[in-house]
Amino acid sequence: MSLKRALKFSRLVAVTMGTPLASSVFPSLMLLDLAARSLINEVVAVLMATVLVIIAALAYGELVSIYPTAAGNRVFLKKPLGDVIALALSLMWIFILLGAAGVEGYVVGYVLHYLISLYVGGIALTILSPLVLSLIVMTLILAINILGVEISGNFQMGITYFIAASLIVISIISIFIFRNTVPQTITNIGNFNLIDALSAAAIGVYFFLGFGRVTTLGEEAVDYKRGLPLSIPIGVSILGIVFIFITTAIFMRVPITSLISMLIPQVLLGKYLLGSEGAIFMIIVSVLMSFSTFNAGVLGTSRLIYALGREGTLPRFLGKIHRRYFTPYTSLLFLYAIAVLMVFIITYTRSFSIPLYVAAGFDSFMYAAIGYSALWHVRHKLGSTSFHVRGGSIIYLVATIIFTLLGILLLITTPPVVTIIIVLGVISLIIYAKIRLKP
Amino acid sequence: MACDELERVLHAFSERYNSNEKLQKMLRKWSVDLLVWCKDTGNGFLINVNNGRVVSIMRTEDSTTGRVKVVGESAILIEMFKGLKNPSHLYLDGIIEVYGPERDQIILDAIVEELWGR
């Protein structure tokens, strides 16, 4: 592979990794640890989630090679499920991503507030509350995107790989080297329980939310049909390694009471290992994670909303273009509004678990739908010749069944409001899609 | 035949675009090589835009050229460049494929909106 192609492939892998490497992974880690209850369950859960998402990534890869510049899941799902269902699920997916952006905004505000608290106190700290800091960061991201400020692709790639490497290094240090400096050392792997591991795996699937965003980009024409489908499972595999390390390190070294009371176990881990320098390092890593996720996720989601607005499926005002900066400014504003609303909801309810459970649950069902779509395309011989998975029929069938069961298991083991939100959300959007798509 | 028809349509599209004062003013700093590629015939047209004006449209059989690339069946491309089909709809349905930097893609949308109100 020439250097130019290798770099482009590395960028595609980095883009796959960019959105899931979010600071909101850490609070969801708490939910996973609570569900897992033992170290062995936790490791098995993340491993299972990784393997399952790799299978979903293969399905995405197969579909992307058939529809190379598809704007989101809608195209993938249209033929097997019909336009109404495909649109409804895609819209639900957009709202899930917007909600996740809100959770991310909430967490980054929390991280920055902790940083400020190391240096200032009193009235300044009160004014610069996590909510205010969240709003500042999200407004800044909005402004950057509306103004069309382009961050160099290589710079973003560098940040993504730096984040991944940092998390792995910190984890290895805490697990194997500085284990005696931390307040907790779990060495007992505990008892294995399949149901606990599966429940935790369903939450672990959330870690990878947004890995498929790379399919909406269509930036590089070179080697797109093969390079892009291949980059998705490779990116997910690397993510799996990162998540296994960091979740294990946090489970072993951060007390569960701290996990429950603070949203930033990664900062605590850094603090236990290397004092305030370690905490600051992990704060920097977390802020970079949020920056990377916002930049990656915001862009892709706004593009989809914008395209649906131009098509007329969503209100047309969402398809407006800024005539000076040539950016989809109304879809960006809409995205900002929903994310800010989520930040307020989480701040005043003091509960981020419900949005995370909803995202994780719907995630599972969406991957089941994608698996079914890949199976449908393979069975109808509509597969691409440039990327094809051997034994795809069986793999995608297994994926469809397992993700469906995982989604149901998560709904059973979480508060009923999660099921209500998902079911009502999908039904409402099916009705909306039916009305909107009426000939 | 389809190729000749597409070439005629692209020339007509370019004339309409070049004579639109609002677009010329808006895009006076925009320069791009846009490849319109017919996947059914295996060739295409490279449209060179310099400082907002289309300066040339040349046939090409090189599918790797161009900063922005629009790919589709020739019949679909003909209808699209005539303004008879909504490019967003075609894009969302995967009927056309669009490659290139996001800003350029949005500029193409702005052109379509200004010329045909879509």
Boltz contact constraints between the chains, C-beta under 6 A:
constraints:
  - contact:
      token1: [A, 67]
      token2: [B, 94]
      max_distance: 6.0
  - contact:
      token1: [A, 68]
      token2: [B, 97]
      max_distance: 6.0
  - contact:
      token1: [A, 69]
      token2: [B, 97]
      max_distance: 6.0
  - contact:
      token1: [A, 69]
      token2: [B, 98]
      max_distance: 6.0
  - contact:
      token1: [A, 70]
      token2: [B, 94]
      max_distance: 6.0
  - contact:
      token1: [A, 71]
      token2: [B, 92]
      max_distance: 6.0
  - contact:
      token1: [A, 75]
      token2: [B, 94]
      max_distance: 6.0
  - contact:
      token1: [A, 218]
      token2: [B, 98]
      max_distance: 6.0
  - contact:
      token1: [A, 218]
      token2: [B, 99]
      max_distance: 6.0
  - contact:
      token1: [A, 221]
      token2: [B, 69]
      max_distance: 6.0
  - contact:
      token1: [A, 221]
      token2: [B, 99]
      max_distance: 6.0
  - contact:
      token1: [A, 307]
      token2: [B, 88]
      max_distance: 6.0
  - contact:
      token1: [A, 307]
      token2: [B, 92]
      max_distance: 6.0
  - contact:
      token1: [A, 310]
      token2: [B, 88]
      max_distance: 6.0
  - contact:
      token1: [A, 311]
      token2: [B, 88]
      max_distance: 6.0
  - contact:
      token1: [A, 311]
      token2: [B, 89]
      max_distance: 6.0
  - contact:
      token1: [A, 311]
      token2: [B, 92]
      max_distance: 6.0
  - contact:
      token1: [A, 321]
      token2: [B, 106]
      max_distance: 6.0
  - contact:
      token1: [A, 321]
      token2: [B, 110]
      max_distance: 6.0
  - contact:
      token1: [A, 326]
      token2: [B, 103]
      max_distance: 6.0
  - contact:
      token1: [A, 326]
      token2: [B, 106]
      max_distance: 6.0
  - contact:
      token1: [A, 326]
      token2: [B, 107]
      max_distance: 6.0
